């Protein structure tokens, strides 16, 4: 978990808003983007888990490498 400095603002005695430094906001955005990429990759791997495949050696033979 990345450390971020926040300030909580209350309205009517309830926590309503959070203020954070711009640098921390950028860190949070980057972490969320990485998480989204990881989630997308895991979904794609799950969808393709039963797809036919060939070994690296077979691929080299097919491609005449």
PyMOL commands that place a pseudoatom at each C-alpha (Angstrom):
pseudoatom trace, name=CA, resn=UNK, resi=1, chain=A, elem=C, hetatm=0, pos=[0.000, 0.000, 0.000]
pseudoatom trace, name=CA, resn=UNK, resi=2, chain=A, elem=C, hetatm=0, pos=[1.313, 3.417, -0.860]
pseudoatom trace, name=CA, resn=UNK, resi=3, chain=A, elem=C, hetatm=0, pos=[1.409, 5.971, 1.928]
pseudoatom trace, name=CA, resn=UNK, resi=4, chain=A, elem=C, hetatm=0, pos=[-0.688, 9.059, 1.229]
pseudoatom trace, name=CA, resn=UNK, resi=5, chain=A, elem=C, hetatm=0, pos=[-1.343, 12.125, 3.312]
pseudoatom trace, name=CA, resn=UNK, resi=6, chain=A, elem=C, hetatm=0, pos=[-5.005, 13.065, 3.509]
pseudoatom trace, name=CA, resn=UNK, resi=7, chain=A, elem=C, hetatm=0, pos=[-7.192, 15.565, 5.257]
pseudoatom trace, name=CA, resn=UNK, resi=8, chain=A, elem=C, hetatm=0, pos=[-10.772, 14.556, 6.013]
pseudoatom trace, name=CA, resn=UNK, resi=9, chain=A, elem=C, hetatm=0, pos=[-13.457, 17.230, 5.924]
pseudoatom trace, name=CA, resn=UNK, resi=10, chain=A, elem=C, hetatm=0, pos=[-16.625, 16.700, 7.894]
pseudoatom trace, name=CA, resn=UNK, resi=11, chain=A, elem=C, hetatm=0, pos=[-20.063, 18.048, 7.144]
pseudoatom trace, name=CA, resn=UNK, resi=12, chain=A, elem=C, hetatm=0, pos=[-22.788, 17.827, 9.762]
pseudoatom trace, name=CA, resn=UNK, resi=13, chain=A, elem=C, hetatm=0, pos=[-20.422, 15.728, 11.900]
pseudoatom trace, name=CA, resn=UNK, resi=14, chain=A, elem=C, hetatm=0, pos=[-19.965, 13.087, 9.177]
pseudoatom trace, name=CA, resn=UNK, resi=15, chain=A, elem=C, hetatm=0, pos=[-16.892, 12.499, 7.048]
pseudoatom trace, name=CA, resn=UNK, resi=16, chain=A, elem=C, hetatm=0, pos=[-17.789, 13.830, 3.605]
pseudoatom trace, name=CA, resn=UNK, resi=17, chain=A, elem=C, hetatm=0, pos=[-14.643, 14.760, 1.665]
pseudoatom trace, name=CA, resn=UNK, resi=18, chain=A, elem=C, hetatm=0, pos=[-10.960, 13.920, 1.479]
pseudoatom trace, name=CA, resn=UNK, resi=19, chain=A, elem=C, hetatm=0, pos=[-8.262, 16.333, 0.377]
pseudoatom trace, name=CA, resn=UNK, resi=20, chain=A, elem=C, hetatm=0, pos=[-4.886, 15.009, -0.682]
pseudoatom trace, name=CA, resn=UNK, resi=21, chain=A, elem=C, hetatm=0, pos=[-1.687, 16.382, -2.136]
pseudoatom trace, name=CA, resn=UNK, resi=22, chain=A, elem=C, hetatm=0, pos=[-1.479, 16.388, -5.919]
pseudoatom trace, name=CA, resn=UNK, resi=23, chain=A, elem=C, hetatm=0, pos=[1.588, 14.087, -5.855]
pseudoatom trace, name=CA, resn=UNK, resi=24, chain=A, elem=C, hetatm=0, pos=[-0.367, 11.573, -3.779]
pseudoatom trace, name=CA, resn=UNK, resi=25, chain=A, elem=C, hetatm=0, pos=[-3.275, 11.846, -6.218]
pseudoatom trace, name=CA, resn=UNK, resi=26, chain=A, elem=C, hetatm=0, pos=[-0.931, 10.990, -9.094]
pseudoatom trace, name=CA, resn=UNK, resi=27, chain=A, elem=C, hetatm=0, pos=[0.459, 8.009, -7.152]
pseudoatom trace, name=CA, resn=UNK, resi=28, chain=A, elem=C, hetatm=0, pos=[-3.076, 6.796, -6.511]
pseudoatom trace, name=CA, resn=UNK, resi=29, chain=A, elem=C, hetatm=0, pos=[-3.997, 7.159, -10.181]
pseudoatom trace, name=CA, resn=UNK, resi=30, chain=A, elem=C, hetatm=0, pos=[-0.944, 5.154, -11.206]
pseudoatom trace, name=CA, resn=UNK, resi=31, chain=A, elem=C, hetatm=0, pos=[-1.709, 2.387, -8.704]
pseudoatom trace, name=CA, resn=UNK, resi=32, chain=A, elem=C, hetatm=0, pos=[-5.310, 2.186, -9.893]
pseudoatom trace, name=CA, resn=UNK, resi=33, chain=A, elem=C, hetatm=0, pos=[-4.192, 1.973, -13.517]
pseudoatom trace, name=CA, resn=UNK, resi=34, chain=A, elem=C, hetatm=0, pos=[-1.801, -0.874, -12.639]
pseudoatom trace, name=CA, resn=UNK, resi=35, chain=A, elem=C, hetatm=0, pos=[-4.565, -2.663, -10.756]
pseudoatom trace, name=CA, resn=UNK, resi=36, chain=A, elem=C, hetatm=0, pos=[-6.926, -2.260, -13.698]
pseudoatom trace, name=CA, resn=UNK, resi=37, chain=A, elem=C, hetatm=0, pos=[-4.292, -3.683, -16.067]
pseudoatom trace, name=CA, resn=UNK, resi=38, chain=A, elem=C, hetatm=0, pos=[-3.749, -6.655, -13.746]
pseudoatom trace, name=CA, resn=UNK, resi=39, chain=A, elem=C, hetatm=0, pos=[-7.485, -7.304, -13.500]
pseudoatom trace, name=CA, resn=UNK, resi=40, chain=A, elem=C, hetatm=0, pos=[-7.836, -7.156, -17.296]
pseudoatom trace, name=CA, resn=UNK, resi=41, chain=A, elem=C, hetatm=0, pos=[-4.903, -9.555, -17.734]
pseudoatom trace, name=CA, resn=UNK, resi=42, chain=A, elem=C, hetatm=0, pos=[-6.380, -12.031, -15.249]
pseudoatom trace, name=CA, resn=UNK, resi=43, chain=A, elem=C, hetatm=0, pos=[-9.754, -11.925, -17.026]
pseudoatom trace, name=CA, resn=UNK, resi=44, chain=A, elem=C, hetatm=0, pos=[-8.093, -12.531, -20.398]
pseudoatom trace, name=CA, resn=UNK, resi=45, chain=A, elem=C, hetatm=0, pos=[-6.068, -15.447, -19.033]
pseudoatom trace, name=CA, resn=UNK, resi=46, chain=A, elem=C, hetatm=0, pos=[-9.197, -16.967, -17.527]
pseudoatom trace, name=CA, resn=UNK, resi=47, chain=A, elem=C, hetatm=0, pos=[-11.082, -16.664, -20.836]
pseudoatom trace, name=CA, resn=UNK, resi=48, chain=A, elem=C, hetatm=0, pos=[-8.209, -18.275, -22.749]
pseudoatom trace, name=CA, resn=UNK, resi=49, chain=A, elem=C, hetatm=0, pos=[-7.323, -21.010, -20.257]
pseudoatom trace, name=CA, resn=UNK, resi=50, chain=A, elem=C, hetatm=0, pos=[-8.839, -23.761, -22.422]
pseudoatom trace, name=CA, resn=UNK, resi=51, chain=A, elem=C, hetatm=0, pos=[-7.713, -22.368, -25.785]
pseudoatom trace, name=CA, resn=UNK, resi=52, chain=A, elem=C, hetatm=0, pos=[-5.514, -24.639, -27.868]
pseudoatom trace, name=CA, resn=UNK, resi=53, chain=A, elem=C, hetatm=0, pos=[-1.821, -23.820, -27.702]
pseudoatom trace, name=CA, resn=UNK, resi=54, chain=A, elem=C, hetatm=0, pos=[1.543, -24.925, -29.044]
pseudoatom trace, name=CA, resn=UNK, resi=55, chain=A, elem=C, hetatm=0, pos=[4.914, -25.090, -27.362]
pseudoatom trace, name=CA, resn=UNK, resi=56, chain=A, elem=C, hetatm=0, pos=[7.666, -22.616, -28.127]
pseudoatom trace, name=CA, resn=UNK, resi=57, chain=A, elem=C, hetatm=0, pos=[9.543, -25.293, -30.064]
pseudoatom trace, name=CA, resn=UNK, resi=58, chain=A, elem=C, hetatm=0, pos=[6.444, -26.097, -32.145]
pseudoatom trace, name=CA, resn=UNK, resi=59, chain=A, elem=C, hetatm=0, pos=[5.915, -22.396, -32.871]
pseudoatom trace, name=CA, resn=UNK, resi=60, chain=A, elem=C, hetatm=0, pos=[9.518, -22.067, -34.075]
pseudoatom trace, name=CA, resn=UNK, resi=61, chain=A, elem=C, hetatm=0, pos=[9.002, -25.045, -36.394]
pseudoatom trace, name=CA, resn=UNK, resi=62, chain=A, elem=C, hetatm=0, pos=[5.734, -23.639, -37.752]
pseudoatom trace, name=CA, resn=UNK, resi=63, chain=A, elem=C, hetatm=0, pos=[7.344, -20.260, -38.379]
pseudoatom trace, name=CA, resn=UNK, resi=64, chain=A, elem=C, hetatm=0, pos=[10.548, -21.792, -39.802]
pseudoatom trace, name=CA, resn=UNK, resi=65, chain=A, elem=C, hetatm=0, pos=[12.720, -20.058, -37.225]
for i in range(1, 65): cmd.bond("trace and resi %d" % i, "trace and resi %d" % (i + 1))
show_as sticks, trace
zoom trace
